[in-house]
């Protein structure tokens, strides 16, 4: 079946390009690899992602996995040198490359914009995984003039990676990622940036909340500058909306800080509304399995902080026949123990707690 | 030893008050409980947190674990009704209650402000744990006129909970929590609030980054309004600084969105500087064990999503003699498997990967 798809040419053998090629190779698809860096493409080949590209490859599909800044150039060049092939890309912004292509008069009937929502904190072929896309959304953003058969080919190839294909207009995609990805990145960076100026004893008061909010603040500035620049219009709209909300909070907190009891009630209501609006927005985020959010019940267990103890605990959970939905570990500063928070379906919590206690574990439910 | 401390009266038997009382009972300290809600104090008593308070209790220390809004009132009242006792509190803002007490002429020589940096997403006595404070910071903020012996008594009691006691002026504490706790809360709420307006298919593109940034956006609006109002001056300063940074990003993104190549280089540099500033701030957050951040190496393993498999994996990790520093689970939407990311010391990673592969596990390193 997959043989009928023809050869897939992957241009750019970093994390995403190599992971895609590995996933396709695992399904028996013929893949050829190209990258401006000879060592990058050699590494990708050695990892089993495919063979080196050659001038006489008969290519059915080109996947451009290049940095956001050069995507339109590379797509245009691949469309020209492979006049029979469909071309797709994996850039995280979609309206800009389409605009750049049409602005220079490129026929986009064979071009299908794409964006796999998958990634890792590490980059490069060495971090590639054949299962990087498994179960993750992969958005296709064909233009009005894109050939439906071209879209169908890209969809068939992408589905081989285990990704869940969805389709939406490029503008709608960019509005979406501005809100679910680009603005959260900016917010995390801004919150983390505040930490530069506080004294050491203050940073020591950091808790899990701060760690969660700022985790993605460790991201690569160069890559993120390209992403934000590429989606500037949608990001600007979302950031202006965020600033409007922030101005409301600041006005309210300023009024409260003035310690004038008269205006405090209105100001308090304004602050409460913002936190409540956050509750509502947060409740819309789908659960881990992509379904509607489920309220799991956490069962908290004390675990000695040494090899094998967590395994023994999870063995006991398995023996109880309970499926673990999520697990968080909380280490205790300077203490030889950790807390494991095991999320289970609410109906299973009491039984699990009883069974673990019977096995000698200290359980909090 | 702990007998010499005398009786500790806990006023307010919610999560923090009951957890503290449980921790003290475990060390043999005599505790008496009071709460304006009879059912709350009964639950706390039944959980083993101590006995009901009586008019003739000889109290050495009063711990006020009341909502932020009423802390100063309750502290003043406890100082008056227990003229021999030291009084401390656990409110998350510290300058305001001190200001309110001195404004009404209360002698604060027996009052020691305190703030345990510990909490849970759930509240109430039912969520209380004797180990809630283990290894967590507990800040004491005595005033200049506070009796050193009063501070020493509070320190001795707090240390019985396993908390790590630190001491700083109330103003410095409030500046610190504004940056490490209150502003992150506001930012998370603002980012989550943006999600209210996006269509369903867009929310479906949410990834782990968004989940992390917005996790604390699920917090209680009423409690957070009290906290932000109580620390309004410091929060206002930090929010104004955040807005200044945000304005720089917005100006830069606006310039980029205008697609005028001439101003883009300066705008790009401005965006890159903000992300880089976030990198720097993020790097200052201490690691899980409270020590300097350590770079662990993640070993990624495919785990069938059914009872017992994760236990089998961690058994294998334990058998390899490797200590697991952290573990994250990544479920795959609609697929019967998960990815376990096991953080280990860099020197242990290759050996662990080899040993797991030999055991038949699919490992990515």
Interface residues (C-beta under 8 A of the other chain):
Chain A: X117 X119 X129 X131 X134 X135 X136 X137 X139 X162 X164 X166 X168 X172 X175 X176 X177 X179 X180 X181 X183 X184 X185 X186 X187 X188 X189 X190 X191 X192 X193 X194 X195 X196 X198 X199 X201 X202 X203 X204 X205 X206 X207 X209 X210 X211 X212 X213 X214 X215 X216 X217 X218 X219 X220 X221 X222 X224 X225 X228 X229 X232 X233 X235 X236 X238 X239 X240 X241 X242 X243 X245 X246 X247 X249 X250 X253 X254 X256 X257 X259 X264 X267 X268 X271 X272 X273 X274 X275 X276 X277 X278 X279 X280 X281 X282 X283 X284 X285 X286 X288 X289 X290 X300 X302 X305 X306 X307 X308 X309 X310 X311 X312 X313 X314 X315 X316 X317 X318 X319 X321 X322 X323 X324 X326 X327 X329 X331 X332 X333 X334 X335 X339 X364
Chain B: X117 X119 X129 X131 X134 X135 X136 X137 X139 X162 X164 X166 X168 X172 X175 X176 X177 X179 X180 X181 X183 X184 X185 X186 X187 X188 X189 X190 X191 X192 X193 X194 X195 X196 X198 X199 X201 X202 X203 X204 X205 X206 X207 X209 X210 X211 X212 X213 X214 X215 X216 X217 X218 X219 X220 X221 X222 X224 X225 X228 X229 X232 X233 X235 X236 X238 X239 X240 X241 X242 X243 X245 X246 X247 X249 X250 X253 X254 X256 X257 X259 X264 X267 X268 X271 X272 X273 X274 X275 X276 X277 X278 X279 X280 X281 X282 X283 X284 X285 X286 X288 X289 X290 X300 X302 X305 X306 X307 X308 X309 X310 X311 X312 X313 X314 X315 X316 X317 X318 X319 X321 X322 X323 X324 X326 X327 X329 X331 X332 X333 X334 X335 X337 X339 X364
